[in-house]
């Protein structure tokens, strides 16, 4: 049997996923990126959590109420779909992984530190050799695995930024949301965000323009640019890239790509 045939056989057993997001636009963008990861792995998106074999709960933790909502959702999914593999990720997962792992029904807890590898951790491709992929086992010397199925490490040691356009179902053909910045370098006494999202990191200009070009080519006429702290965009670039911040080429080029007329 060929490698591709074996992979298809594997995914006939684990074929569907569902991602439920809690919280801000940045979390929604992370959820869209997770969906893209699963689709790249060959899985199909289910219409509802009750129909999925893998259910990802992408959590928020800015308030006690947000934590409570996440726990209630875990219990509801487990009650309605007891055979599902429940994966909890996001800010709550980064802040309190042991607490979430102890909830009945939770299969894996994956912090923001490992979110960029979530699909590979949750539904790894067998028999596929990709020299660009670093096996998770090779990272465990530097990452802290808290227990079976729990993956989290120091968020400040990570520089990855995962994102994908988010489409509002009620307004799907007009205003996608594109996250171009994540994390925060401020240390406000009341705010947990830096400790669950890490240092400020920015999407490079060429990547932003590729996403914008793809959206324009797909027929979208407007988009929303979002981030945790957009005022920090570009300040993490190397010296050679800092001109992207000072000469304001990003807004100029993006405005040139989007249609100017409004019906």
N, C-alpha and C positions, 0 to 999 in steps of 0.2 A: 504493500500500500504506500502511495506517495505521501510526502510530508503534508501537502495541501489537503489530501483526502483525510489524513489522520486528524488534522486540525478541524475540518468540517465535522468529522465524527465526534470530536470532543465537544464542539459547540452545539451539537444537536442535543446534548445533555444539559448544558447551561447556556440557554439561548436568549434569555430576556433579562432586562434590567429596568429599574425605575429610580429616578433621582428626585427627591423632595427637598426643596431649599427652604431655609428659615432665615429671615433677617434682611440685610441690606442688598443694594445693587451689586456690591462686590461679591457677596455670597452667591447671588444669582449667576454672575459671570463665572465663578468657580464651578458652579453646577453645570453650566453649559460646557465648560472645558472637560469636566468629568464625563459627560455624555459623549463628547467627541472621542475621548480615550476609549470608551467601551465600543463605540461604533468602529473605531480603527482596529479593535480586537476582533471584530466580526460579530458582536452581539447585537441584538435588536431591542429597541426601546418598547417596553410595554405601555399600555394606555393608563394603567393604574397600578398601585402598589400591590393590590390583591392578586394581580395577574402575573407578577414578576417573580423570577427565581432569585434575583439579586436586588435588594432594595437598599439604596444609599440615602441616608438622612444627613444632609449637609447643614450643620447646626450653627446657631448664633449663641453668644454668651454674654451679651452686654448687660442683661438684667436677669434677676432671679426668675422672672416670668418667662423669659426666653428659654432658660434651662428647663423649666417646668414643662413648657410646650414640647420640647424635644423628647423628654422622658415619656410624656403622654403619647406622643406619636410612635415611639418605639413599642410601647405596650399595645397600642392599637394595631400596628402592623403585625406584631407577633400573634395577636389574638385572631386577626382576620386572615392571616396568611402564615400559619405556623411552620410551613415547610420552607419559607423564604430564608435566604442568607441575608441577615440584616447587618449592614456596614454603617457605622457611625463615623462621620468625619466633620471637619469644620472647626470653628473656634472653641466650642464646648469640648470637643474631642481633644484639642490641643491642651486645654486648661486642666481638664479633670478626666483623663483616660481611664483610670482605675474605677472611678465612680460609674462611668458608662458601661464598662466591661462587666460590671457586677449585675446589670439589669438582665433578667431572664430574656432569652431570645437573641441577644446581641452576639453575632459571630465574630466580628472584627471591629476594632477601633483604630482609625487611621488619622493621626493629627495633621494639621496643615503642613507640618514639616515633610510629610510623605505623600501629600495629596497629588503631587505631580506624577506619582507612580501608582495611584490607587487602582486603576484597572489591572495593571500588571500584578499587583499584590493580590487582588481579589479574584481575578480569573486569569492566571498566567497562561501564556501561550505555550503549549508543549511542542517540542520537536522543531521549533523555529529558531534558526541561528541568525542573530542580528549583531554584527560587531559593534554597532553604535549603542547597544543596550548594555548597561552595567548590571549584572545580576544582583538582586537584593542581598544575597548572602555575602557578597563582597563588601557591602556597606556596613555590616553589623558591627565591625570593629570600631566604627566611629559613631554609629547611631545607637540609641538606647532602646532596646526592645523590652517592654515592661512585662510581657507575659505572652502566652500563646494567643495569637490573633491581635495583639496590640502593638502598634507601630507609632512611635513618637520620638522626637529628638529635639535638641535645642533649636528653636525657631530662628534665633539670631545667627546661626551658622549657615543658614540657607539663603540662596540668592535667586531661587527659581521664581518665576512669575507665570502662573497658568491663567489663561483667559480664553474666552471665545465669545462671539456676539450672542447676546440674549434677546430673544424675540418675545414681546408681550403678546400673549394669545389674543387679547382683546383688540390689539392694534398691530397685528403681526406684519403687515406689509408696509409700515411707514417708519417706525422709530426703533430700530435695534439699539441695544445698549452695549458699548464696547469699553471694557475696563483696561486702562493703560498704565495704572499705577497701583501698587499694593504696599501695605505696611506703613509704619509711622515712626519717625525719629524723635517725636516729642514724648515727654514723660509726665503727662498730667496725672495728678495724684488720684483722680477719680476714675481713670480710664484703663481698662484691661487690654485694649486693642494692640499696643506694641508687643505685649507678652504672648499674644496668640497669633499675631500676623507677622511679627518680626520687623526688621528694619525696612525703611523705604526702598523700593526698587521699581524701576520704570521699564516700560516696553520701549524698545528702540524705534526710532523714527521710521526706518524702512519696513519694520514689521507692522507698525500702525498703518502705513500707507498701503501695504499689501492687503490688510483687512478691509480698509476703506474701499480700495479698488474692487475687491471681490463683492462687497455689499452693493456698490454702485452698479457693477455688471449684472447683479442679480435683480436690479430694479428698485432698490431702496432709495428714497429721496431725502431722508433725514437720519441722523443717528445721534445718540446721546453718549458723550465721553464721560466716563466715571472712574473713580478711584477712592481709596481710603483717605488720602490727603493729596489732592491734585496739585496743590501749591508746591509740593516737593518733587513733582515730575522732573526728571532729568538731572537732579542734583547728585544722584549716585553714579552718573556716567563718568567714564575715564576722561582725562583732560582733553583728548582729541575729539570726544563726542560732545563736550560742553557747549560747542557752538550751536547745537540743536536747541539749546535752551535760550541763548541770548539773542539769536537772530529771528526767532519766532517763525521759522519756516514751517513748522507743523501746522499751525492753524491756517496759514496762507495756502499751503498745498492742499490741505483737506477741503477748504472752501472751494478751491478750484476743481476738485473732483466731484463734489456733490451738485446736483441740478439746482439752479438758482430760482427757477419759476415754481410757483405754488398754485395748485388748482383749487 
